[in-house]
Amino acid sequence: MSANGVLIEELSNNEFYEWDAYVNQHPSGTFFHLSGWKTVIEQAYGHETYYLVAHSGDRISGVLPLGHINSRLFGNALISNPFCVYGGAIADNDDIRRQLEAAAEEESIKRQVDYLELRNVKKSRDDWPVKELYVSFRKKIDPDPEVNMKAIPRRQRRMVRQGLKENLVSVITNDVDTFFHIYSTSVRNHGTPVFPKKYFFLLKQVFAEKCEVRLVMKENVPVSTVMSFYFRDEVLPYYGGGLPAARKYNAFDFMYWDLMQTACQQGVSIFDYGRSKLGTGPYNFKKNWGFTPEPLPYQYRLVKSSNVPEINPLNPKYQLFIKAWQKLPLSIANSIGPWLAKNLG
C-alpha cells in the first residue's frame, strides 16, 4: 500500500532493530510497541501478528503492531496490541498515522473480523467509536525516595510504613516458576483465568533486562510478586499478585514502594501503574497512592460487529463464571485457564 511517497508494508525479519529504534525515539512510543511482542504473541499463543511499517524513502516513518485473535468464545478481532495496555499507530505525522490506520482497516475487512481495536493513549480520530472503560495511572517520581514517600497520601503512606515494619525482604530473581505460582494463585482467587507459564518465560527471555521479576519474602517465604517492564525512563509494574498472607503483612504496599524507591535511585522518572477499570479495587488502590487517572480512549472499527465489545469481568454475563472459577482447585485452574486466557488478549 503506497500513497504520498509513503509505502506501508509488513515488518520483515531483518527490520526488528530499526523498528525498535523508531519506537525508542518516538515521543508516543511505549514498551508495548516494541517488536519483541511479535515474538511473544506468536510463540506463547500461536496467534498471527500483522506488524505494519511505514517507509518514507529508506527510513521508517511510522509503525502499527497488530495481533489477530480468533476465538469462538470471545470473538474475532485485530488488536493493537493484544495482551498490552497501549498500542495504536505512532508516526512522524498525522497523515502517515492515518495511512497506517487505513491499512489496518483494510486488513480487518479482508480478514472479516468482528472489529479492529486500537488501544490508543490519545484519541486518534472522530469517526470510530471509543470505549472509555479503562484509565491509566502514570506519575513523575523524584530522584529522592523521601520526596516520593511524602507524596503518597497519608492513609496509604501509613500502609507502606506498616509493611516496612514487617521485616519484609525484596529480591530480584529469574525464578519465573515461583512468580507464576504466586501470580496464578492470585488471579484464580479473583476469578480470572491465568495466562500460560510459557508466556511469562518468553517475556523474560525476549525482553531480558527490560523485564524484571521481584519477589517479596517474609522469613524466607515468598508472599507477593510483580513482573515489571522498563522502557526509557519508565518502570511499569505489570503483572502482580500475592498469596493470602500478603494482605496480613502489607506486602503489596511494601512491594510497590520498594520498586518505586529502587527505580528512582536508578534514574527512572516515570512510574506507570498501568491500566485499571473504572471503579474497581485496583483503580482505588492506585488512586490512593496519589496517582491521577487518565482515560484510555480505545477506538474501534466495527466490521462484522454492530456494537463495541464488552469482554471484561464487569460484564454481568461473566459473574457466574467468575464465582465458579474462584472455587476451582489451583491445579485445574492452571490447566484450563491458559486455554481460555490466550483468547482474552
C-alpha positions as a Markdown table, in Angstrom:
| # | Residue | x | y | z |
|---|---|---|---|---|
| 1 | Met | 0.0 | 0.0 | 0.0 |
| 2 | Ser | 1.5 | 3.3 | -1.1 |
| 3 | Ala | 0.4 | 6.9 | -1.0 |
| 4 | Asn | 2.1 | 10.3 | -1.0 |
| 5 | Gly | 5.6 | 8.8 | -1.1 |
| 6 | Val | 4.8 | 6.6 | 1.9 |
| 7 | Leu | 4.9 | 2.8 | 1.5 |
| 8 | Ile | 3.1 | 0.6 | 4.1 |
| 9 | Glu | 4.5 | -2.9 | 4.4 |
| 10 | Glu | 4.6 | -5.8 | 6.9 |
| 11 | Leu | 7.6 | -5.8 | 9.2 |
| 12 | Ser | 10.4 | -8.0 | 7.8 |
| 13 | Asn | 12.5 | -10.3 | 9.9 |
| 14 | Asn | 15.7 | -8.2 | 9.3 |
| 15 | Glu | 14.0 | -4.9 | 10.4 |
| 16 | Phe | 13.4 | -5.5 | 14.1 |
| 17 | Tyr | 16.3 | -3.3 | 15.2 |
| 18 | Glu | 15.1 | -0.4 | 13.0 |
| 19 | Trp | 11.5 | -0.8 | 14.3 |
| 20 | Asp | 12.7 | -0.7 | 17.9 |
| 21 | Ala | 15.0 | 2.3 | 17.2 |
| 22 | Tyr | 12.0 | 4.2 | 15.9 |
| 23 | Val | 9.8 | 3.2 | 18.9 |
| 24 | Asn | 12.5 | 4.3 | 21.3 |
| 25 | Gln | 12.9 | 7.7 | 19.8 |
| 26 | His | 9.3 | 8.5 | 19.2 |
| 27 | Pro | 7.6 | 10.7 | 21.8 |
| 28 | Ser | 4.5 | 8.4 | 21.8 |
| 29 | Gly | 6.4 | 5.1 | 21.7 |
| 30 | Thr | 5.7 | 2.7 | 24.5 |
| 31 | Phe | 7.1 | -0.6 | 25.8 |
| 32 | Phe | 4.1 | -2.3 | 24.1 |
| 33 | His | 5.1 | -1.0 | 20.6 |
| 34 | Leu | 8.4 | -2.9 | 20.8 |
| 35 | Ser | 9.0 | -5.7 | 18.2 |
| 36 | Gly | 9.6 | -8.3 | 20.9 |
| 37 | Trp | 5.8 | -8.6 | 21.4 |
| 38 | Lys | 5.5 | -10.1 | 17.9 |
| 39 | Thr | 7.7 | -13.0 | 19.0 |
| 40 | Val | 6.0 | -13.4 | 22.4 |
| 41 | Ile | 2.4 | -13.3 | 20.9 |
| 42 | Glu | 3.3 | -15.8 | 18.2 |
| 43 | Gln | 5.3 | -18.3 | 20.3 |
| 44 | Ala | 3.2 | -18.1 | 23.5 |
| 45 | Tyr | -0.2 | -18.2 | 21.9 |
| 46 | Gly | 0.1 | -19.1 | 18.3 |
| 47 | His | -1.8 | -16.0 | 17.2 |
| 48 | Glu | -0.9 | -14.5 | 13.9 |
| 49 | Thr | 0.6 | -11.0 | 14.0 |
| 50 | Tyr | 0.5 | -8.2 | 11.4 |
| 51 | Tyr | 3.1 | -5.6 | 12.2 |
| 52 | Leu | 2.8 | -2.6 | 9.8 |
| 53 | Val | 5.7 | -0.3 | 8.9 |
| 54 | Ala | 5.5 | 3.0 | 7.1 |
| 55 | His | 8.6 | 3.7 | 4.9 |
| 56 | Ser | 9.4 | 7.1 | 3.6 |
| 57 | Gly | 12.3 | 6.5 | 1.3 |
| 58 | Asp | 14.8 | 4.3 | 3.1 |
| 59 | Arg | 13.7 | 5.1 | 6.6 |
| 60 | Ile | 10.8 | 4.1 | 8.9 |
| 61 | Ser | 8.3 | 6.9 | 9.4 |
| 62 | Gly | 5.6 | 5.0 | 11.4 |
| 63 | Val | 4.6 | 1.7 | 13.0 |
| 64 | Leu | 1.5 | -0.1 | 13.9 |
| 65 | Pro | 1.7 | -3.5 | 15.8 |
| 66 | Leu | -1.4 | -5.8 | 15.3 |
| 67 | Gly | -2.3 | -9.2 | 16.6 |
| 68 | His | -5.2 | -11.4 | 15.3 |
| 69 | Ile | -7.2 | -13.2 | 17.9 |
| 70 | Asn | -10.0 | -15.5 | 16.6 |
| 71 | Ser | -12.0 | -17.3 | 19.3 |
| 72 | Arg | -15.4 | -19.0 | 19.2 |
| 73 | Leu | -15.9 | -17.8 | 22.8 |
| 74 | Phe | -14.6 | -14.2 | 22.7 |
| 75 | Gly | -14.9 | -13.2 | 19.1 |
| 76 | Asn | -12.6 | -12.4 | 16.1 |
| 77 | Ala | -10.5 | -9.3 | 16.4 |
| 78 | Leu | -7.5 | -7.5 | 15.1 |
| 79 | Ile | -5.9 | -5.7 | 18.0 |
| 80 | Ser | -3.1 | -3.2 | 18.6 |
| 81 | Asn | -1.7 | -4.6 | 20.7 |
| 82 | Pro | -3.1 | -7.8 | 22.3 |
| 83 | Phe | -2.1 | -8.5 | 25.9 |
| 84 | Cys | -0.9 | -4.9 | 26.1 |
| 85 | Val | -2.4 | -1.8 | 27.7 |
| 86 | Tyr | -1.2 | 0.6 | 25.0 |
| 87 | Gly | -1.0 | 0.4 | 21.2 |
| 88 | Gly | -2.2 | 2.2 | 18.2 |
| 89 | Ala | -0.2 | 3.8 | 15.4 |
| 90 | Ile | 2.8 | 6.1 | 16.0 |
| 91 | Ala | 4.2 | 8.0 | 13.1 |
| 92 | Asp | 6.1 | 11.1 | 12.0 |
| 93 | Asn | 2.8 | 13.0 | 11.3 |
| 94 | Asp | -1.0 | 12.6 | 11.3 |
| 95 | Asp | -1.1 | 11.8 | 7.5 |
| 96 | Ile | 1.2 | 8.8 | 7.9 |
| 97 | Arg | -0.7 | 7.7 | 11.0 |
| 98 | Arg | -3.9 | 7.8 | 9.1 |
| 99 | Gln | -2.4 | 5.7 | 6.3 |
| 100 | Leu | -1.3 | 3.1 | 8.8 |
| 101 | Glu | -4.8 | 3.0 | 10.3 |
| 102 | Ala | -6.3 | 2.8 | 6.8 |
| 103 | Ala | -4.0 | -0.2 | 6.1 |
| 104 | Ala | -5.2 | -1.8 | 9.3 |
| 105 | Glu | -8.8 | -1.1 | 8.4 |
| 106 | Glu | -8.3 | -2.7 | 5.0 |
| 107 | Glu | -6.8 | -5.8 | 6.6 |
| 108 | Ser | -9.6 | -6.1 | 9.1 |
| 109 | Ile | -12.1 | -6.1 | 6.3 |
| 110 | Lys | -10.1 | -8.6 | 4.3 |
| 111 | Arg | -10.0 | -10.9 | 7.3 |
| 112 | Gln | -13.7 | -10.3 | 8.1 |
| 113 | Val | -13.0 | -9.8 | 11.8 |
| 114 | Asp | -15.7 | -8.6 | 14.2 |
| 115 | Tyr | -13.7 | -5.5 | 14.9 |
| 116 | Leu | -10.4 | -3.7 | 14.8 |
| 117 | Glu | -9.3 | -2.3 | 18.2 |
| 118 | Leu | -6.7 | 0.4 | 18.6 |
| 119 | Arg | -5.5 | 0.7 | 22.2 |
| 120 | Asn | -4.7 | 4.4 | 21.9 |
| 121 | Val | -3.3 | 6.6 | 24.6 |
| 122 | Lys | -4.9 | 9.6 | 22.9 |
| 123 | Lys | -7.9 | 9.6 | 20.7 |
| 124 | Ser | -6.7 | 9.5 | 17.1 |
| 125 | Arg | -9.9 | 10.1 | 15.1 |
| 126 | Asp | -13.5 | 11.2 | 15.4 |
| 127 | Asp | -15.2 | 8.7 | 13.1 |
| 128 | Trp | -14.6 | 5.5 | 15.1 |
| 129 | Pro | -16.4 | 4.6 | 18.4 |
| 130 | Val | -14.5 | 5.0 | 21.7 |
| 131 | Lys | -14.7 | 2.8 | 24.8 |
| 132 | Glu | -13.6 | 4.6 | 27.9 |
| 133 | Leu | -13.7 | 1.7 | 30.4 |
| 134 | Tyr | -10.0 | 1.9 | 31.2 |
| 135 | Val | -7.8 | 4.5 | 32.7 |
| 136 | Ser | -4.0 | 4.6 | 33.1 |
| 137 | Phe | -2.1 | 5.7 | 36.2 |
| 138 | Arg | 1.3 | 7.4 | 35.4 |
| 139 | Lys | 3.2 | 9.8 | 37.5 |
| 140 | Lys | 6.6 | 11.5 | 37.6 |
| 141 | Ile | 8.7 | 10.4 | 40.6 |
| 142 | Asp | 11.5 | 12.3 | 42.2 |
| 143 | Pro | 15.2 | 11.0 | 42.4 |
| 144 | Asp | 14.8 | 11.3 | 46.3 |
| 145 | Pro | 12.8 | 8.4 | 47.8 |
| 146 | Glu | 11.8 | 10.6 | 50.8 |
| 147 | Val | 10.2 | 13.1 | 48.4 |
| 148 | Asn | 8.2 | 10.2 | 46.8 |
| 149 | Met | 7.2 | 8.9 | 50.3 |
| 150 | Lys | 5.8 | 12.3 | 51.3 |
| 151 | Ala | 3.9 | 12.5 | 48.0 |
| 152 | Ile | 1.9 | 9.4 | 48.9 |
| 153 | Pro | -1.4 | 10.4 | 50.6 |
| 154 | Arg | -1.3 | 10.0 | 54.4 |
| 155 | Arg | -3.5 | 6.9 | 54.7 |
| 156 | Gln | -1.7 | 5.0 | 52.0 |
| 157 | Arg | 1.7 | 6.1 | 53.4 |
| 158 | Arg | 0.7 | 4.6 | 56.7 |
| 159 | Met | 0.1 | 1.2 | 55.0 |
| 160 | Val | 3.5 | 1.4 | 53.3 |
| 161 | Arg | 5.2 | 2.2 | 56.7 |
| 162 | Gln | 3.4 | -0.8 | 58.2 |
| 163 | Gly | 4.8 | -3.0 | 55.5 |
| 164 | Leu | 8.3 | -1.7 | 56.2 |
| 165 | Lys | 7.9 | -2.7 | 59.8 |
| 166 | Glu | 7.2 | -6.3 | 58.9 |
| 167 | Asn | 10.8 | -7.0 | 58.1 |
| 168 | Leu | 9.9 | -8.0 | 54.5 |
| 169 | Val | 12.7 | -8.5 | 52.0 |
| 170 | Ser | 12.6 | -7.8 | 48.3 |
| 171 | Val | 14.5 | -10.0 | 45.9 |
| 172 | Ile | 15.2 | -9.6 | 42.2 |
| 173 | Thr | 15.2 | -13.0 | 40.6 |
| 174 | Asn | 14.9 | -15.1 | 37.4 |
| 175 | Asp | 12.7 | -17.5 | 39.2 |
| 176 | Val | 9.6 | -17.4 | 36.9 |
| 177 | Asp | 8.3 | -20.6 | 38.4 |
| 178 | Thr | 7.8 | -19.1 | 41.8 |
| 179 | Phe | 6.4 | -15.9 | 40.3 |
| 180 | Phe | 3.9 | -18.0 | 38.3 |
| 181 | His | 2.8 | -20.0 | 41.4 |
| 182 | Ile | 2.0 | -16.8 | 43.3 |
| 183 | Tyr | 0.5 | -14.9 | 40.4 |
| 184 | Ser | -1.7 | -17.8 | 39.2 |
| 185 | Thr | -3.0 | -18.3 | 42.8 |
| 186 | Ser | -3.8 | -14.6 | 43.0 |
| 187 | Val | -5.7 | -14.4 | 39.7 |
| 188 | Arg | -7.6 | -17.7 | 40.4 |
| 189 | Asn | -8.7 | -16.1 | 43.7 |
| 190 | His | -10.0 | -13.1 | 41.7 |
| 191 | Gly | -11.9 | -15.4 | 39.3 |
| 192 | Thr | -9.7 | -14.9 | 36.3 |
| 193 | Pro | -8.0 | -17.5 | 34.1 |
| 194 | Val | -4.2 | -17.3 | 34.1 |
| 195 | Phe | -2.0 | -16.9 | 31.1 |
| 196 | Pro | 0.2 | -19.8 | 30.3 |
| 197 | Lys | 3.5 | -20.1 | 32.2 |
| 198 | Lys | 5.3 | -20.2 | 28.8 |
| 199 | Tyr | 4.1 | -16.6 | 28.2 |
| 200 | Phe | 6.0 | -15.3 | 31.3 |
| 201 | Phe | 9.1 | -17.3 | 30.4 |
| 202 | Leu | 9.0 | -15.7 | 26.9 |
| 203 | Leu | 8.6 | -12.2 | 28.3 |
| 204 | Lys | 11.7 | -12.7 | 30.4 |
| 205 | Gln | 13.6 | -14.3 | 27.6 |
| 206 | Val | 12.7 | -11.8 | 24.9 |
| 207 | Phe | 12.9 | -8.6 | 26.9 |
| 208 | Ala | 15.8 | -9.7 | 29.1 |
| 209 | Glu | 16.9 | -6.9 | 31.5 |
| 210 | Lys | 13.9 | -4.9 | 30.5 |
| 211 | Cys | 11.7 | -7.4 | 32.2 |
| 212 | Glu | 12.2 | -7.8 | 36.0 |
| 213 | Val | 10.7 | -10.3 | 38.4 |
| 214 | Arg | 10.6 | -9.2 | 42.1 |
| 215 | Leu | 9.7 | -11.4 | 45.0 |
| 216 | Val | 8.7 | -10.2 | 48.5 |
| 217 | Met | 9.8 | -12.6 | 51.2 |
| 218 | Lys | 8.6 | -12.9 | 54.8 |
| 219 | Glu | 11.0 | -15.0 | 56.8 |
| 220 | Asn | 12.4 | -16.5 | 53.5 |
| 221 | Val | 8.9 | -17.4 | 52.3 |
| 222 | Pro | 7.6 | -15.6 | 49.2 |
| 223 | Val | 4.3 | -13.8 | 49.8 |
| 224 | Ser | 3.9 | -11.5 | 46.8 |
| 225 | Thr | 5.5 | -10.8 | 43.4 |
| 226 | Val | 5.5 | -8.4 | 40.5 |
| 227 | Met | 6.8 | -8.6 | 36.9 |
| 228 | Ser | 7.8 | -5.1 | 35.8 |
| 229 | Phe | 8.9 | -3.7 | 32.4 |
| 230 | Tyr | 11.5 | -0.9 | 31.9 |
| 231 | Phe | 11.3 | 1.4 | 28.9 |
| 232 | Arg | 13.4 | 4.5 | 28.5 |
| 233 | Asp | 13.0 | 6.4 | 31.8 |
| 234 | Glu | 9.9 | 4.5 | 32.9 |
| 235 | Val | 9.1 | 1.5 | 35.0 |
| 236 | Leu | 5.8 | -0.4 | 34.5 |
| 237 | Pro | 4.8 | -2.9 | 37.2 |
| 238 | Tyr | 2.5 | -5.1 | 35.0 |
| 239 | Tyr | 1.7 | -8.5 | 36.5 |
| 240 | Gly | 1.4 | -8.5 | 40.3 |
| 241 | Gly | -0.1 | -10.9 | 42.7 |
| 242 | Gly | 0.1 | -12.3 | 46.2 |
| 243 | Leu | -0.7 | -15.2 | 48.5 |
| 244 | Pro | -3.4 | -14.7 | 51.2 |
| 245 | Ala | -0.7 | -13.8 | 53.7 |
| 246 | Ala | 0.3 | -10.8 | 51.6 |
| 247 | Arg | -2.5 | -8.6 | 52.9 |
| 248 | Lys | -1.7 | -9.5 | 56.5 |
| 249 | Tyr | 1.9 | -8.2 | 56.1 |
| 250 | Asn | 1.0 | -5.2 | 53.8 |
| 251 | Ala | 3.3 | -6.9 | 51.3 |
| 252 | Phe | 1.6 | -5.2 | 48.3 |
| 253 | Asp | 2.3 | -1.8 | 49.7 |
| 254 | Phe | 5.8 | -2.7 | 50.6 |
| 255 | Met | 6.4 | -4.3 | 47.2 |
| 256 | Tyr | 5.3 | -1.3 | 45.1 |
| 257 | Trp | 7.1 | 1.2 | 47.4 |
| 258 | Asp | 10.3 | -0.9 | 47.1 |
| 259 | Leu | 10.0 | -0.9 | 43.3 |
| 260 | Met | 9.5 | 2.8 | 43.2 |
| 261 | Gln | 12.3 | 3.5 | 45.6 |
| 262 | Thr | 14.8 | 1.3 | 43.7 |
| 263 | Ala | 13.7 | 2.7 | 40.3 |
| 264 | Cys | 14.0 | 6.3 | 41.2 |
| 265 | Gln | 17.5 | 5.7 | 42.6 |
| 266 | Gln | 18.4 | 4.1 | 39.2 |
| 267 | Gly | 17.3 | 7.2 | 37.3 |
| 268 | Val | 13.8 | 6.2 | 36.4 |
| 269 | Ser | 11.5 | 9.2 | 36.4 |
| 270 | Ile | 8.1 | 7.8 | 35.4 |
| 271 | Phe | 6.2 | 5.2 | 37.4 |
| 272 | Asp | 3.4 | 3.7 | 35.3 |
| 273 | Tyr | 0.9 | 1.7 | 37.4 |
| 274 | Gly | -0.8 | 0.6 | 34.1 |
| 275 | Arg | -4.5 | 0.4 | 33.4 |
| 276 | Ser | -7.5 | -0.3 | 35.6 |
| 277 | Lys | -11.2 | -0.5 | 35.1 |
| 278 | Leu | -13.1 | 2.5 | 36.5 |
| 279 | Gly | -14.4 | 2.0 | 40.0 |
| 280 | Thr | -12.7 | -1.3 | 40.7 |
| 281 | Gly | -10.4 | -2.3 | 43.6 |
| 282 | Pro | -7.2 | -1.9 | 41.6 |
| 283 | Tyr | -8.4 | 1.5 | 40.4 |
| 284 | Asn | -9.0 | 2.7 | 44.0 |
| 285 | Phe | -5.6 | 1.2 | 45.2 |
| 286 | Lys | -3.7 | 3.2 | 42.6 |
| 287 | Lys | -5.7 | 6.4 | 43.2 |
| 288 | Asn | -4.9 | 6.1 | 46.9 |
| 289 | Trp | -1.2 | 6.3 | 46.0 |
| 290 | Gly | -1.8 | 9.8 | 44.7 |
| 291 | Phe | -1.9 | 8.9 | 41.1 |
| 292 | Thr | -4.4 | 10.7 | 38.8 |
| 293 | Pro | -6.4 | 8.5 | 36.5 |
| 294 | Glu | -6.1 | 9.3 | 32.8 |
| 295 | Pro | -8.7 | 8.0 | 30.4 |
| 296 | Leu | -7.6 | 5.5 | 27.7 |
| 297 | Pro | -9.7 | 6.1 | 24.6 |
| 298 | Tyr | -9.6 | 2.7 | 23.0 |
| 299 | Gln | -11.1 | 3.0 | 19.5 |
| 300 | Tyr | -12.9 | 0.6 | 17.2 |
| 301 | Arg | -13.6 | 0.0 | 13.6 |
| 302 | Leu | -16.6 | -2.2 | 13.7 |
| 303 | Val | -16.5 | -4.7 | 10.8 |
| 304 | Lys | -19.0 | -7.5 | 11.4 |
| 305 | Ser | -19.9 | -6.4 | 15.0 |
| 306 | Ser | -22.6 | -3.8 | 15.5 |
| 307 | Asn | -21.5 | -2.9 | 19.0 |
| 308 | Val | -18.2 | -2.2 | 20.8 |
| 309 | Pro | -17.1 | -5.4 | 22.6 |
| 310 | Glu | -17.6 | -5.8 | 26.3 |
| 311 | Ile | -15.2 | -8.7 | 27.1 |
| 312 | Asn | -14.3 | -7.8 | 30.7 |
| 313 | Pro | -15.1 | -9.1 | 34.2 |
| 314 | Leu | -17.5 | -6.2 | 34.8 |
| 315 | Asn | -19.9 | -7.6 | 32.2 |
| 316 | Pro | -22.7 | -9.2 | 34.2 |
| 317 | Lys | -22.8 | -12.3 | 31.9 |
| 318 | Tyr | -19.4 | -13.3 | 33.3 |
| 319 | Gln | -20.3 | -13.0 | 37.0 |
| 320 | Leu | -21.4 | -16.7 | 37.5 |
| 321 | Phe | -18.2 | -17.8 | 35.7 |
| 322 | Ile | -16.0 | -15.7 | 37.9 |
| 323 | Lys | -17.6 | -17.1 | 41.1 |
| 324 | Ala | -17.3 | -20.7 | 39.9 |
| 325 | Trp | -13.6 | -20.1 | 38.8 |
| 326 | Gln | -12.7 | -18.8 | 42.3 |
| 327 | Lys | -13.7 | -22.2 | 43.8 |
| 328 | Leu | -11.6 | -24.3 | 41.4 |
| 329 | Pro | -8.5 | -26.2 | 42.7 |
| 330 | Leu | -5.4 | -24.3 | 41.6 |
| 331 | Ser | -4.1 | -27.3 | 39.5 |
| 332 | Ile | -7.4 | -27.4 | 37.5 |
| 333 | Ala | -7.5 | -23.6 | 37.1 |
| 334 | Asn | -3.9 | -23.6 | 35.8 |
| 335 | Ser | -4.7 | -26.4 | 33.4 |
| 336 | Ile | -7.8 | -24.9 | 31.9 |
| 337 | Gly | -7.0 | -21.2 | 32.4 |
| 338 | Pro | -4.3 | -20.8 | 29.7 |
| 339 | Trp | -6.6 | -22.2 | 27.0 |
| 340 | Leu | -9.2 | -19.5 | 27.9 |
| 341 | Ala | -6.8 | -16.6 | 28.7 |
| 342 | Lys | -4.9 | -16.9 | 25.4 |
| 343 | Asn | -8.0 | -15.6 | 23.6 |
| 344 | Leu | -8.7 | -12.7 | 26.1 |
| 345 | Gly | -6.0 | -10.5 | 24.6 |
